[in-house]
Amino acid sequence: MSQADVIFYIKIGHQFWAVLTDGQWVAIEDSQMEPLIPFYEFSINTLDLTSALPVILSIDNQEVIIPKSVLKLLAEDMAIDIRDENTYYQTDANQGLNYFYQVIQNQNNSLIAKSGFTTQAVPTDSLRNSFDNSSINQDSFLPLKLSITILDGGDGFINLAETPVVDLYGMAINARDGELLQIVLTDINGVQIILEATAFNERWQLDDIDLSTLSDGQILAIITALEYPGQAEPAFDSSVKDTLANITVEIVDNDNVINATEITKVIIQGTVKNVEDGQTVTVFLTDNLGHSLTLTAIVNGGVWQLSPQDLSRFDDGSLNVTASVNDIAGNPTNASAKMPVDIIAEIDINVITGRDDHINRFEMYRLDFSGKVNDVENGQPITITLTDTAGNQLTYLTTVIEGVWHIDKANVSSLVDGNITFTATTIDLAGNSATSSIVVPKDTVAVLSINANDADHIISQQESLSTSLSGEASNLENGQQVLVWITDTLGQRIFVKTIIENGVWSIDNIDLSGLTDGPLYLKAIAIDIHGNPAFAANSIL
């Protein structure tokens, strides 16, 4: 025994003991004591050797358990029978007890840890289970049982949110309070974080450890007690650091504008990185006016896709899509995409026909028609097709200029009278087509005739006092006025008028006696309601 190994001396009864740094109690003579090493003396009569609990000495606020082998010698001095069998001694109360040989509690660290003086309290059951009948020189430090747990939420992963605030904890059974423990965290590249913890009540804990400097992948945690004098096996735990997750979203369209046709079958898809197959992607769709739709897709092979979506209830403007997903470690990621929605294209057509909405014989040679567009860009082509009832067609081309279009002085005389269908079509840059049609009747024919109601076409002097004129009116409406002029060879003229009734007209009792004998020239004119004039001429003697 080297004096350098002695922590202090104890005298109990008549016996002196040297307590060594390795926990041993060695019986000595008083002459072997070094004067500079602390000395403590206890009366044997103050020790309760019949207690069911370990016998403890208080030395500088340290609780020191007297080893069983020492107790046995003390008991013999006091004539107390202590059995070695089953590692307990018999008291008058017939109670058994295991006695232990470990320093168990350090309250003020007055003894240096490096001396080997154990300062961790050990549960009584553990102490009893560890007690044996070793000799006075046996090691008083029980095996240190360590454990370590990485608090990762129980899923085996440390995600991005958890990385800067990881908690570690574990047990240190049989460790004295203040026992220094070392924890080493190592990533897949060998980068390490080395930490220290101290045991208290056989437990230890480190909170909010930042693992940002370690790479993604498996993190190995090892705990050791490098300065523990007795046996201490390392303990291990591991978790996977997974802080990376990424997602993309794409609205599939060939021209990056969703038109009215495409809005009924919109395809939305994307990719993921560091997100496992089977994870659910949540897709949120909105438009400018607040319409929304939430859909889900499943990651498969690093991609996800929605089935074609009918978004026809969404409005013109833009489609906004946000896709979000969590990887298995709990890392959230999201991405957004936006695409214009142009589902509106409108056009109208107007034929300039005056007040009657009919094309007459004058208008058909220089007909004007025009219109407006909505959501159709400048320069977009417009095709106008005119079709009559016989299937004859005329086609005209123009372009949009500042929201309008026009065709001037078109000759439509080749189309037959009757209804003419005007159709204007266009397409905007998004691919939306617009069509507008209008039907305008063409009425260019009005026919009139004039006759004197005289069998021989010679008006006698008697007949000139009361002459009758009449005629037919084709494509001339009832009520339309017929104007009649009767002129002689001297240019003298009589004017009369009437109206058309059921396709005919007539004027009776015309006095022609004031006109000169000889040929009389008859002229009649009528205009239909669409402005088409009809002329008729004849003569009598």
NORHU-V835890 format. One record per residue. OMEGA is omega in radians with two decimals (none if undefined). Layout:
omega
OMEGA
OMEGA
This chain:
omega
3.08
3.13
3.13
-3.14
-3.06
3.06
3.11
3.10
3.08
3.01
3.06
-3.05
-3.13
-2.99
3.06
-3.13
2.99
3.11
-3.01
-3.12
3.12
3.07
-3.12
2.98
-3.10
3.11
-3.11
2.98
-3.13
-3.13
-3.12
-3.06
3.05
-3.04
-3.08
-3.14
-3.08
-3.12
3.14
-3.11
3.13
3.08
3.13
-3.11
3.13
-3.11
3.13
-3.08
3.12
-3.11
3.07
-3.13
3.07
3.12
-2.98
3.02
3.06
-3.11
-3.13
3.12
3.04
3.07
-3.06
3.12
3.10
3.13
-3.11
-3.11
3.09
3.12
-3.12
3.11
3.12
-3.14
3.10
3.10
-3.12
3.09
3.05
-3.10
3.09
3.13
3.04
-3.05
3.12
3.02
2.97
3.07
-3.03
3.07
3.12
3.12
3.13
3.12
3.09
-3.13
2.95
3.08
-2.95
-3.00
-3.11
2.99
-2.91
-3.07
3.10
-3.06
-3.12
3.07
3.13
3.07
-3.05
-3.11
-3.08
3.14
-3.09
-3.13
-3.02
-3.08
-3.11
3.08
-3.10
3.12
-3.06
-3.13
3.13
-3.13
-3.12
-3.14
-3.08
-3.04
3.04
-3.07
-3.12
-3.10
3.13
-3.04
-3.09
-3.11
-3.09
-3.13
3.11
3.08
-3.13
-3.11
-3.06
2.97
3.12
3.11
3.01
3.14
-3.10
3.13
3.09
-3.11
3.14
-3.12
3.00
-3.07
-3.05
-3.13
-3.10
-2.99
-3.08
-3.04
-3.12
3.07
3.07
3.08
3.11
3.12
3.02
-3.08
3.14
3.08
3.06
3.04
-3.13
3.12
-3.08
3.14
3.12
3.11
3.13
3.08
-3.05
3.12
-3.04
3.12
3.13
3.09
-3.03
2.90
-3.10
-3.07
3.05
3.06
3.08
-3.13
3.02
-3.08
3.08
3.09
3.03
-3.13
3.02
-3.07
2.99
3.08
-3.11
-3.13
-3.08
-3.09
3.13
-3.10
3.03
-3.10
-3.11
3.04
3.12
3.12
3.13
3.06
3.10
3.03
-2.97
-3.04
-3.13
-3.06
-3.10
-3.12
3.12
3.14
3.08
3.05
-3.01
2.92
3.11
3.05
-3.13
3.05
-3.11
-3.07
-3.03
3.01
-3.10
3.12
3.01
3.09
-3.11
2.97
-3.01
3.10
-3.03
-3.13
3.10
2.98
3.14
-3.13
-3.04
3.10
-3.07
-3.07
-3.13
-3.11
-3.11
3.11
3.13
-3.08
3.12
3.13
3.05
2.98
-3.13
3.01
-2.98
3.03
3.13
3.10
-3.07
3.06
3.07
-3.07
-3.10
-3.09
3.06
3.01
-3.07
-3.03
3.04
3.01
-3.09
3.13
3.11
-3.10
3.10
3.06
-3.11
3.09
3.11
3.13
3.10
3.11
3.03
-3.11
3.00
2.98
-3.13
-3.04
3.03
-3.11
-3.08
3.08
3.06
-3.02
3.02
-3.13
3.11
3.06
3.14
-3.09
3.03
3.11
-3.13
-3.13
3.00
3.03
-3.05
3.10
-3.14
3.11
3.10
3.02
3.13
3.11
-3.11
3.06
-3.10
3.12
3.09
3.05
3.13
-3.07
-3.08
2.94
-3.07
3.10
3.00
-3.09
3.14
3.14
-3.08
-3.09
-3.08
-3.03
-2.93
3.14
3.05
3.08
-3.13
-3.03
3.10
-3.07
-3.03
-3.13
3.14
-3.07
3.06
2.98
-3.03
3.12
3.12
3.05
3.06
-3.11
3.01
-2.98
3.05
3.10
3.12
-3.06
3.07
3.10
3.12
-3.12
3.09
-3.10
3.11
-3.06
3.10
-3.14
3.08
-3.08
2.94
-3.11
3.14
3.14
3.03
3.14
3.10
3.03
3.11
3.02
3.13
3.05
3.11
3.00
-3.07
2.98
3.09
3.11
-3.11
-3.08
-3.12
3.12
-3.10
3.07
-3.09
-3.12
3.05
3.14
3.07
3.14
3.09
3.13
3.07
3.10
3.14
-3.09
3.13
-3.13
3.09
3.11
3.11
-3.11
3.05
-3.13
3.07
3.13
3.13
3.11
3.00
-3.12
-3.05
-3.03
2.98
-3.02
-3.10
3.06
3.14
-3.14
3.00
-3.09
-3.13
-3.00
-3.09
3.12
3.05
-3.09
3.11
3.14
-3.14
-3.10
-3.09
3.14
-3.11
-3.09
3.09
3.05
3.11
3.11
3.10
3.13
3.13
-3.09
3.04
-2.98
3.05
3.11
3.09
-3.03
3.05
3.12
-3.04
3.05
3.09
-3.02
3.10
-3.08
3.11
-3.14
3.08
-2.95
3.01
-3.12
3.06
3.14
3.11
3.11
-3.13
3.05
3.09
3.03
3.10
3.06
3.11
3.09
-3.11
3.02
3.08
-3.13
-3.13
-3.04
-3.13
-3.13
-3.10
3.06
-3.13
-3.12
3.02
-3.10
-3.10
3.05
3.10
3.09
3.06
3.14
3.11
-3.04
3.13
3.07
3.11
3.12
3.05
-3.08
3.07
3.14
3.11
3.11
3.08
3.10
none
